[in-house]
Amino acid sequence: MPELPEVETVANGVHERVHGQTILSVWTSDKPQTFKTPPAEIAEALTGAKIERVRRVGKTIVADLSKGRPQFLVHLGMTGRLLVSTAETPVPPHTHAILSLSGGKELRFVDARRFGRLSLDREGYGGPGREPLTISDDDFVALFKGRKIAIKAALLNQSLLHGVGNIYADESLFRAGIRPRRAAGRLTRAELLRLKLALVEVLKHAISLGGSSVSDYVDADGVAGFFQLEHMVYSRAGETCKICATPLKKLVVGGRTTVFCPTCQH
């Protein structure tokens, strides 16, 4: 599933290409799983609306529309793609929504496995948790105070920090030198601030490289990311650590496969 850097990359790419344009028409497929809001309601709300801004909130892409219109929310799920295409470009299989724009292009939502979701929000979507790129040091430390769950599981808890998934939890814990099974509430303030710094650095660097393409993820132009080439531990179980050459170990934390270095992480 695309995580914060991938969703940020897609949202930024779509914004650059479509903001300021008006949605002339909306086509939706007949696959109800894709829509949290009825397709007819989405089409009515979007048709004639101007796209003011496209941004990321957690793992959700939020399109802010002209005044009086609800927000349009896109969750990519496992295999979802939000692509800006010319009208002449053949429509890919598994396309579930096409927004025809005043600039002559189309915004298309494509999702083979249909775990992605399209919806409207009339209240102002704020996401389920805190934003990892902007949270203060004190608030970050307070999130984990007294929590008995493993720090890896805490990082994946979207009600605490939204946007962080398996890839960036593993990578950040490695760079911070913290073992994934350690109880979140037993980490010192210094360790948590080291983790916060590592998390922000990893997320920003991944964004600069267009995210990690380890499965179906591509950006708004259909281009893969490059951060997977710099993974230190994620999906490298059994390979040697790039720092100390110790074989990396795999375990399960919070139901998720986790890879770490038994030498570099304590």
Secondary structure, DSSP 8 states (H G I E B T S, - for coil): ---HHHHHHHHHHHHHHHTT-BEEEEEE-S-GGGBSS-HHHHHHHHTT-BEEEEEEETTEEEEEESTTS-EEEEE-TTT-EEEEEETTS---TTEEEEEEETTSEEEEEE-SS---EEEEESS----SSB-TTT--HHHHHHHHTT--SBHHHHHH-TTTBSS--HHHHHHHHHHHT--TTSBGGGS-HHHHHHHHHHHHHHHHHHHHTT---SSS---TTS---SGGGG-SSTT-TTSB-TTT--B-EEEEETTEEEEE-TTT--
